[in-house]
């Protein structure tokens, strides 16, 4: 699978498919059975897929920031509130309410 196909209007590549392919490539490379040329080809494909996934994650982050806009400023909010509950020093674990999406 190549992200070049996706970028040129060929086969659509989802984030999940790209990530799965990266995981497969890593396993193949760690297996030690690939010839040097194949290893280089997998490395290049993996780099391309990682760049694609990174762009997708950045796009999602920008979309989330738009969703949590507060007045004239944008506040980022974690996707999982449980990760920040007590970690930020909230004694009750409830947070200050400023990050509520709804």
C-alpha positions in Angstrom: 0.0 0.0 0.0 1.4 3.4 -0.9 0.3 6.8 0.3 1.3 8.1 -3.1 -1.7 6.4 -4.6 -4.0 8.0 -2.0 -2.5 11.5 -2.6 -2.9 11.2 -6.4 -6.5 10.2 -6.1 -6.0 6.4 -6.4 -6.9 4.0 -3.6 -8.2 5.8 -0.5 -6.0 5.2 2.6 -7.5 5.5 6.0 -5.5 6.3 9.1 -6.3 2.9 10.5 -5.1 1.1 7.3 -1.9 3.2 7.2 -1.2 2.5 10.9 -1.8 -1.2 10.4 0.6 -1.3 7.5 3.2 0.5 9.5 2.9 -2.2 12.2 3.2 -4.9 9.6 6.3 -3.3 8.2 7.9 -3.0 11.6 7.3 -6.7 12.2 8.8 -7.6 8.9 11.8 -5.5 9.5 12.3 -6.8 13.0 12.1 -10.4 11.7 15.5 -10.0 10.0 14.5 -12.1 7.0 14.3 -9.2 4.5 17.0 -8.6 1.9 18.7 -5.2 2.1 16.8 -3.8 -0.9 13.5 -5.0 0.6 14.4 -3.5 3.9 15.1 -0.1 2.4 11.8 -0.3 0.4 9.9 -1.1 3.6 11.7 1.7 5.4 10.7 4.2 2.7 7.1 3.0 2.7 7.0 3.2 6.5 8.3 6.7 6.5 5.7 7.8 4.0 2.9 6.2 6.0 4.1 7.7 9.2 4.1 11.2 7.5 0.5 10.5 6.3 -0.6 9.5 9.8 1.0 12.5 11.3 -0.8 14.8 8.9 -4.1 13.1 9.7 -3.5 13.5 13.5 -2.7 17.2 13.1 -5.8 17.7 11.0 -7.9 16.0 13.7 -6.3 18.1 16.4 -7.1 21.3 14.5 -10.7 20.1 14.1 -11.0 19.4 17.8 -9.6 22.8 18.6 -12.3 24.4 16.5 -15.0 22.4 18.3 -13.9 23.6 21.8 -13.6 27.3 20.8 -14.5 29.5 23.7 -15.4 33.1 22.8 -12.6 34.7 20.9 -10.0 32.2 22.1 -9.4 28.5 21.4 -8.7 26.2 24.3 -7.5 22.7 23.7 -9.2 20.0 25.6 -8.0 16.4 26.0 -10.1 13.7 24.3 -10.1 11.7 27.6 -10.9 13.8 30.6 -9.9 10.9 32.9 -6.3 11.4 31.9 -6.2 14.9 33.4 -8.7 14.6 36.3 -6.4 14.3 39.4 -3.2 14.9 37.5 -3.9 18.7 37.5 -4.4 18.9 41.2 -8.2 18.7 41.3 -9.0 17.3 44.6 -12.4 16.1 43.6 -11.3 14.8 40.1 -14.1 16.8 38.5 -12.0 19.5 36.9 -12.9 23.1 36.7 -15.6 22.7 34.1 -13.8 24.9 31.5 -13.0 21.9 29.3 -16.5 20.5 29.0 -17.5 20.1 25.4 -21.2 20.3 26.0 
